[in-house]
Amino acid sequence: MSTGNPYETPNVAQSVTPTRRTVTLKRLDVMSCGTMLGVLYAFIGLIAGALVTLMALAGMAAQGGDALAGLIGGIGAIILMPLFYGIAGFIGGIIGALLYNLCATFVGGIKFDLE
């Protein structure tokens, strides 16, 4: 804004256009991949265990059997399925990250754009 004309419109900063940048993912941290997939799969195992519990209770109720046996089996599923899924996800994440790092040394990695 100049001092000669106080009613002049002020200079507004130009809108910044985002710049695109191509980045290459050349290496994955093995333990962070294992931890992330272990937690993710444990959560999936918890959901699957809850579904197995509901099915066990429904099956026991439909047969007119002892609901306590279905409840014990269902609680076992809620405890054991997240544990086994989490361990399998952790090991799978480590193996997947190691294989990615091995392949990325030959191929060069995955290229993607950041904005």
CNS distance restraints for C-alpha pairs under 8 A (distance, minus, plus):
assign (resid   1 and name CA) (resid   5 and name CA) 7.72 0.50 0.50
assign (resid   1 and name CA) (resid   6 and name CA) 7.26 0.50 0.50
assign (resid   1 and name CA) (resid   8 and name CA) 6.30 0.50 0.50
assign (resid   1 and name CA) (resid   9 and name CA) 6.94 0.50 0.50
assign (resid   1 and name CA) (resid  10 and name CA) 5.16 0.50 0.50
assign (resid   1 and name CA) (resid  11 and name CA) 6.76 0.50 0.50
assign (resid   2 and name CA) (resid   6 and name CA) 7.03 0.50 0.50
assign (resid   2 and name CA) (resid   8 and name CA) 7.45 0.50 0.50
assign (resid  18 and name CA) (resid 115 and name CA) 6.10 0.50 0.50
assign (resid  19 and name CA) (resid 115 and name CA) 5.84 0.50 0.50
assign (resid  20 and name CA) (resid 113 and name CA) 6.30 0.50 0.50
assign (resid  20 and name CA) (resid 114 and name CA) 5.69 0.50 0.50
assign (resid  20 and name CA) (resid 115 and name CA) 4.68 0.50 0.50
assign (resid  21 and name CA) (resid 113 and name CA) 5.44 0.50 0.50
assign (resid  21 and name CA) (resid 114 and name CA) 5.19 0.50 0.50
assign (resid  21 and name CA) (resid 115 and name CA) 6.40 0.50 0.50
assign (resid  22 and name CA) (resid 111 and name CA) 6.57 0.50 0.50
assign (resid  22 and name CA) (resid 112 and name CA) 5.57 0.50 0.50
assign (resid  22 and name CA) (resid 113 and name CA) 4.34 0.50 0.50
assign (resid  22 and name CA) (resid 114 and name CA) 6.19 0.50 0.50
assign (resid  23 and name CA) (resid 111 and name CA) 5.62 0.50 0.50
assign (resid  23 and name CA) (resid 112 and name CA) 5.52 0.50 0.50
assign (resid  23 and name CA) (resid 113 and name CA) 6.05 0.50 0.50
assign (resid  23 and name CA) (resid 114 and name CA) 6.97 0.50 0.50
assign (resid  24 and name CA) (resid 108 and name CA) 7.83 0.50 0.50
assign (resid  24 and name CA) (resid 109 and name CA) 6.01 0.50 0.50
assign (resid  24 and name CA) (resid 110 and name CA) 5.45 0.50 0.50
assign (resid  24 and name CA) (resid 111 and name CA) 4.30 0.50 0.50
assign (resid  24 and name CA) (resid 112 and name CA) 6.39 0.50 0.50
assign (resid  25 and name CA) (resid 109 and name CA) 5.31 0.50 0.50
assign (resid  25 and name CA) (resid 110 and name CA) 5.22 0.50 0.50
assign (resid  25 and name CA) (resid 111 and name CA) 6.37 0.50 0.50
assign (resid  25 and name CA) (resid 112 and name CA) 7.98 0.50 0.50
assign (resid  26 and name CA) (resid 101 and name CA) 7.14 0.50 0.50
assign (resid  26 and name CA) (resid 104 and name CA) 5.81 0.50 0.50
assign (resid  26 and name CA) (resid 105 and name CA) 7.49 0.50 0.50
assign (resid  26 and name CA) (resid 108 and name CA) 6.30 0.50 0.50
assign (resid  26 and name CA) (resid 109 and name CA) 4.57 0.50 0.50
assign (resid  26 and name CA) (resid 110 and name CA) 6.94 0.50 0.50
assign (resid  27 and name CA) (resid 100 and name CA) 7.50 0.50 0.50
assign (resid  27 and name CA) (resid 101 and name CA) 5.33 0.50 0.50
assign (resid  27 and name CA) (resid 104 and name CA) 7.03 0.50 0.50
assign (resid  27 and name CA) (resid 109 and name CA) 7.48 0.50 0.50
assign (resid  28 and name CA) (resid  33 and name CA) 7.35 0.50 0.50
assign (resid  28 and name CA) (resid  97 and name CA) 5.94 0.50 0.50
assign (resid  28 and name CA) (resid  98 and name CA) 7.97 0.50 0.50
assign (resid  28 and name CA) (resid 100 and name CA) 7.42 0.50 0.50
assign (resid  28 and name CA) (resid 101 and name CA) 6.43 0.50 0.50
assign (resid  29 and name CA) (resid  33 and name CA) 6.32 0.50 0.50
assign (resid  29 and name CA) (resid  97 and name CA) 7.14 0.50 0.50
assign (resid  30 and name CA) (resid  34 and name CA) 6.25 0.50 0.50
assign (resid  30 and name CA) (resid  93 and name CA) 7.49 0.50 0.50
assign (resid  30 and name CA) (resid  94 and name CA) 5.37 0.50 0.50
assign (resid  30 and name CA) (resid  97 and name CA) 5.31 0.50 0.50
assign (resid  30 and name CA) (resid  98 and name CA) 6.48 0.50 0.50
assign (resid  31 and name CA) (resid  35 and name CA) 6.02 0.50 0.50
assign (resid  31 and name CA) (resid  94 and name CA) 6.47 0.50 0.50
assign (resid  32 and name CA) (resid  36 and name CA) 5.97 0.50 0.50
assign (resid  33 and name CA) (resid  37 and name CA) 6.09 0.50 0.50
assign (resid  33 and name CA) (resid  90 and name CA) 7.77 0.50 0.50
assign (resid  33 and name CA) (resid  93 and name CA) 5.25 0.50 0.50
assign (resid  33 and name CA) (resid  94 and name CA) 6.29 0.50 0.50
assign (resid  33 and name CA) (resid  97 and name CA) 6.49 0.50 0.50
assign (resid  34 and name CA) (resid  38 and name CA) 5.86 0.50 0.50
assign (resid  34 and name CA) (resid  89 and name CA) 6.93 0.50 0.50
assign (resid  34 and name CA) (resid  90 and name CA) 4.25 0.50 0.50
assign (resid  34 and name CA) (resid  91 and name CA) 6.33 0.50 0.50
assign (resid  34 and name CA) (resid  92 and name CA) 6.99 0.50 0.50
assign (resid  34 and name CA) (resid  93 and name CA) 4.09 0.50 0.50
assign (resid  34 and name CA) (resid  94 and name CA) 4.71 0.50 0.50
assign (resid  34 and name CA) (resid  97 and name CA) 7.86 0.50 0.50
assign (resid  35 and name CA) (resid  39 and name CA) 6.22 0.50 0.50
assign (resid  35 and name CA) (resid  90 and name CA) 5.77 0.50 0.50
assign (resid  35 and name CA) (resid  93 and name CA) 7.50 0.50 0.50
assign (resid  36 and name CA) (resid  40 and name CA) 6.19 0.50 0.50
assign (resid  36 and name CA) (resid  90 and name CA) 7.56 0.50 0.50
assign (resid  36 and name CA) (resid  93 and name CA) 7.72 0.50 0.50
assign (resid  37 and name CA) (resid  41 and name CA) 5.89 0.50 0.50
assign (resid  37 and name CA) (resid  86 and name CA) 7.61 0.50 0.50
assign (resid  37 and name CA) (resid  89 and name CA) 5.07 0.50 0.50
assign (resid  37 and name CA) (resid  90 and name CA) 5.64 0.50 0.50
assign (resid  37 and name CA) (resid  92 and name CA) 7.66 0.50 0.50
assign (resid  37 and name CA) (resid  93 and name CA) 5.59 0.50 0.50
assign (resid  38 and name CA) (resid  42 and name CA) 6.07 0.50 0.50
assign (resid  38 and name CA) (resid  85 and name CA) 7.43 0.50 0.50
assign (resid  38 and name CA) (resid  86 and name CA) 4.37 0.50 0.50
assign (resid  38 and name CA) (resid  87 and name CA) 6.13 0.50 0.50
assign (resid  38 and name CA) (resid  88 and name CA) 7.07 0.50 0.50
assign (resid  38 and name CA) (resid  89 and name CA) 4.30 0.50 0.50
assign (resid  38 and name CA) (resid  90 and name CA) 4.02 0.50 0.50
assign (resid  38 and name CA) (resid  91 and name CA) 7.69 0.50 0.50
assign (resid  38 and name CA) (resid  93 and name CA) 7.28 0.50 0.50
assign (resid  39 and name CA) (resid  43 and name CA) 6.28 0.50 0.50
assign (resid  39 and name CA) (resid  86 and name CA) 5.99 0.50 0.50
assign (resid  39 and name CA) (resid  89 and name CA) 7.61 0.50 0.50
assign (resid  39 and name CA) (resid  90 and name CA) 7.76 0.50 0.50
assign (resid  40 and name CA) (resid  44 and name CA) 6.39 0.50 0.50
assign (resid  40 and name CA) (resid  86 and name CA) 7.38 0.50 0.50
assign (resid  40 and name CA) (resid  89 and name CA) 7.51 0.50 0.50
assign (resid  41 and name CA) (resid  45 and name CA) 5.99 0.50 0.50
assign (resid  41 and name CA) (resid  82 and name CA) 7.26 0.50 0.50
assign (resid  41 and name CA) (resid  85 and name CA) 5.31 0.50 0.50
assign (resid  41 and name CA) (resid  86 and name CA) 5.06 0.50 0.50
assign (resid  41 and name CA) (resid  88 and name CA) 7.75 0.50 0.50
assign (resid  41 and name CA) (resid  89 and name CA) 5.39 0.50 0.50
assign (resid  42 and name CA) (resid  46 and name CA) 6.17 0.50 0.50
assign (resid  42 and name CA) (resid  81 and name CA) 7.68 0.50 0.50
assign (resid  42 and name CA) (resid  82 and name CA) 4.29 0.50 0.50
assign (resid  42 and name CA) (resid  83 and name CA) 6.32 0.50 0.50
assign (resid  42 and name CA) (resid  84 and name CA) 7.64 0.50 0.50
assign (resid  42 and name CA) (resid  85 and name CA) 5.22 0.50 0.50
assign (resid  42 and name CA) (resid  86 and name CA) 4.09 0.50 0.50
assign (resid  42 and name CA) (resid  87 and name CA) 7.87 0.50 0.50
assign (resid  42 and name CA) (resid  89 and name CA) 7.60 0.50 0.50
assign (resid  43 and name CA) (resid  47 and name CA) 6.50 0.50 0.50
assign (resid  43 and name CA) (resid  82 and name CA) 6.51 0.50 0.50
assign (resid  43 and name CA) (resid  86 and name CA) 7.83 0.50 0.50
assign (resid  44 and name CA) (resid  48 and name CA) 6.20 0.50 0.50
assign (resid  44 and name CA) (resid  82 and name CA) 7.16 0.50 0.50
assign (resid  44 and name CA) (resid  85 and name CA) 7.52 0.50 0.50
assign (resid  45 and name CA) (resid  49 and name CA) 5.85 0.50 0.50
assign (resid  45 and name CA) (resid  78 and name CA) 7.88 0.50 0.50
assign (resid  45 and name CA) (resid  81 and name CA) 5.06 0.50 0.50
assign (resid  45 and name CA) (resid  82 and name CA) 4.06 0.50 0.50
assign (resid  45 and name CA) (resid  83 and name CA) 7.54 0.50 0.50
assign (resid  45 and name CA) (resid  84 and name CA) 7.75 0.50 0.50
assign (resid  45 and name CA) (resid  85 and name CA) 5.42 0.50 0.50
assign (resid  45 and name CA) (resid  86 and name CA) 7.38 0.50 0.50
assign (resid  46 and name CA) (resid  50 and name CA) 6.20 0.50 0.50
assign (resid  46 and name CA) (resid  78 and name CA) 5.96 0.50 0.50
assign (resid  46 and name CA) (resid  79 and name CA) 7.82 0.50 0.50
assign (resid  46 and name CA) (resid  81 and name CA) 6.52 0.50 0.50
assign (resid  46 and name CA) (resid  82 and name CA) 4.95 0.50 0.50
assign (resid  47 and name CA) (resid  51 and name CA) 6.39 0.50 0.50
assign (resid  48 and name CA) (resid  52 and name CA) 6.18 0.50 0.50
assign (resid  48 and name CA) (resid  78 and name CA) 7.94 0.50 0.50
assign (resid  48 and name CA) (resid  81 and name CA) 7.31 0.50 0.50
assign (resid  49 and name CA) (resid  53 and name CA) 6.11 0.50 0.50
assign (resid  49 and name CA) (resid  74 and name CA) 7.25 0.50 0.50
assign (resid  49 and name CA) (resid  77 and name CA) 4.88 0.50 0.50
assign (resid  49 and name CA) (resid  78 and name CA) 4.34 0.50 0.50
assign (resid  49 and name CA) (resid  79 and name CA) 7.58 0.50 0.50
assign (resid  49 and name CA) (resid  80 and name CA) 7.94 0.50 0.50
assign (resid  49 and name CA) (resid  81 and name CA) 5.69 0.50 0.50
assign (resid  49 and name CA) (resid  82 and name CA) 7.22 0.50 0.50
assign (resid  50 and name CA) (resid  54 and name CA) 6.31 0.50 0.50
assign (resid  50 and name CA) (resid  74 and name CA) 7.45 0.50 0.50
assign (resid  50 and name CA) (resid  77 and name CA) 7.45 0.50 0.50
assign (resid  50 and name CA) (resid  78 and name CA) 5.86 0.50 0.50
assign (resid  51 and name CA) (resid  55 and name CA) 6.21 0.50 0.50
assign (resid  52 and name CA) (resid  56 and name CA) 6.02 0.50 0.50
assign (resid  52 and name CA) (resid  74 and name CA) 6.34 0.50 0.50
assign (resid  52 and name CA) (resid  77 and name CA) 6.69 0.50 0.50
assign (resid  53 and name CA) (resid  57 and name CA) 6.18 0.50 0.50
assign (resid  53 and name CA) (resid  70 and name CA) 7.48 0.50 0.50
assign (resid  53 and name CA) (resid  71 and name CA) 7.01 0.50 0.50
assign (resid  53 and name CA) (resid  73 and name CA) 7.14 0.50 0.50
assign (resid  53 and name CA) (resid  74 and name CA) 3.78 0.50 0.50
assign (resid  53 and name CA) (resid  75 and name CA) 6.73 0.50 0.50
assign (resid  53 and name CA) (resid  77 and name CA) 6.60 0.50 0.50
assign (resid  53 and name CA) (resid  78 and name CA) 7.14 0.50 0.50
assign (resid  54 and name CA) (resid  58 and name CA) 6.06 0.50 0.50
assign (resid  54 and name CA) (resid  74 and name CA) 7.29 0.50 0.50
assign (resid  55 and name CA) (resid  59 and name CA) 5.94 0.50 0.50
assign (resid  56 and name CA) (resid  60 and name CA) 6.14 0.50 0.50
assign (resid  56 and name CA) (resid  70 and name CA) 5.14 0.50 0.50
assign (resid  56 and name CA) (resid  71 and name CA) 7.28 0.50 0.50
assign (resid  56 and name CA) (resid  73 and name CA) 7.18 0.50 0.50
assign (resid  56 and name CA) (resid  74 and name CA) 6.20 0.50 0.50
assign (resid  57 and name CA) (resid  61 and name CA) 6.09 0.50 0.50
assign (resid  57 and name CA) (resid  67 and name CA) 6.41 0.50 0.50
assign (resid  57 and name CA) (resid  70 and name CA) 5.07 0.50 0.50
assign (resid  57 and name CA) (resid  71 and name CA) 6.23 0.50 0.50
assign (resid  57 and name CA) (resid  74 and name CA) 7.40 0.50 0.50
assign (resid  58 and name CA) (resid  62 and name CA) 6.04 0.50 0.50
assign (resid  59 and name CA) (resid  63 and name CA) 6.27 0.50 0.50
assign (resid  59 and name CA) (resid  70 and name CA) 7.85 0.50 0.50
assign (resid  60 and name CA) (resid  64 and name CA) 6.15 0.50 0.50
assign (resid  60 and name CA) (resid  65 and name CA) 5.26 0.50 0.50
assign (resid  60 and name CA) (resid  66 and name CA) 6.47 0.50 0.50
assign (resid  60 and name CA) (resid  67 and name CA) 5.64 0.50 0.50
assign (resid  60 and name CA) (resid  69 and name CA) 7.92 0.50 0.50
assign (resid  60 and name CA) (resid  70 and name CA) 5.91 0.50 0.50
assign (resid  61 and name CA) (resid  65 and name CA) 6.31 0.50 0.50
assign (resid  61 and name CA) (resid  66 and name CA) 7.72 0.50 0.50
assign (resid  61 and name CA) (resid  67 and name CA) 6.40 0.50 0.50
assign (resid  66 and name CA) (resid  70 and name CA) 7.19 0.50 0.50
assign (resid  67 and name CA) (resid  71 and name CA) 6.15 0.50 0.50
assign (resid  68 and name CA) (resid  72 and name CA) 6.12 0.50 0.50
assign (resid  69 and name CA) (resid  73 and name CA) 6.19 0.50 0.50
assign (resid  70 and name CA) (resid  74 and name CA) 5.94 0.50 0.50
assign (resid  71 and name CA) (resid  75 and name CA) 6.05 0.50 0.50
assign (resid  72 and name CA) (resid  76 and name CA) 6.15 0.50 0.50
assign (resid  73 and name CA) (resid  77 and name CA) 6.25 0.50 0.50
assign (resid  74 and name CA) (resid  78 and name CA) 6.27 0.50 0.50
assign (resid  75 and name CA) (resid  79 and name CA) 6.27 0.50 0.50
assign (resid  76 and name CA) (resid  80 and name CA) 5.80 0.50 0.50
assign (resid  77 and name CA) (resid  81 and name CA) 5.39 0.50 0.50
assign (resid  78 and name CA) (resid  82 and name CA) 6.83 0.50 0.50
assign (resid  79 and name CA) (resid  83 and name CA) 6.70 0.50 0.50
assign (resid  80 and name CA) (resid  84 and name CA) 6.10 0.50 0.50
assign (resid  81 and name CA) (resid  85 and name CA) 5.84 0.50 0.50
assign (resid  82 and name CA) (resid  86 and name CA) 5.71 0.50 0.50
assign (resid  83 and name CA) (resid  87 and name CA) 6.24 0.50 0.50
assign (resid  84 and name CA) (resid  88 and name CA) 6.08 0.50 0.50
assign (resid  85 and name CA) (resid  89 and name CA) 5.95 0.50 0.50
assign (resid  86 and name CA) (resid  90 and name CA) 6.07 0.50 0.50
assign (resid  87 and name CA) (resid  91 and name CA) 6.24 0.50 0.50
assign (resid  88 and name CA) (resid  92 and name CA) 5.91 0.50 0.50
assign (resid  89 and name CA) (resid  93 and name CA) 5.85 0.50 0.50
assign (resid  90 and name CA) (resid  94 and name CA) 6.31 0.50 0.50
assign (resid  91 and name CA) (resid  95 and name CA) 6.20 0.50 0.50
assign (resid  92 and name CA) (resid  96 and name CA) 5.90 0.50 0.50
assign (resid  93 and name CA) (resid  97 and name CA) 6.02 0.50 0.50
assign (resid  94 and name CA) (resid  98 and name CA) 6.13 0.50 0.50
assign (resid  95 and name CA) (resid  99 and name CA) 6.13 0.50 0.50
assign (resid  96 and name CA) (resid 100 and name CA) 6.07 0.50 0.50
assign (resid  97 and name CA) (resid 101 and name CA) 6.09 0.50 0.50
assign (resid  98 and name CA) (resid 102 and name CA) 6.17 0.50 0.50
assign (resid  99 and name CA) (resid 103 and name CA) 6.12 0.50 0.50
assign (resid 100 and name CA) (resid 104 and name CA) 5.87 0.50 0.50
assign (resid 101 and name CA) (resid 105 and name CA) 6.42 0.50 0.50
assign (resid 102 and name CA) (resid 106 and name CA) 7.21 0.50 0.50
assign (resid 103 and name CA) (resid 107 and name CA) 6.09 0.50 0.50
assign (resid 103 and name CA) (resid 108 and name CA) 7.82 0.50 0.50
assign (resid 103 and name CA) (resid 109 and name CA) 7.60 0.50 0.50
assign (resid 104 and name CA) (resid 108 and name CA) 4.76 0.50 0.50
assign (resid 104 and name CA) (resid 109 and name CA) 4.38 0.50 0.50
assign (resid 104 and name CA) (resid 110 and name CA) 7.77 0.50 0.50
assign (resid 105 and name CA) (resid 109 and name CA) 7.31 0.50 0.50
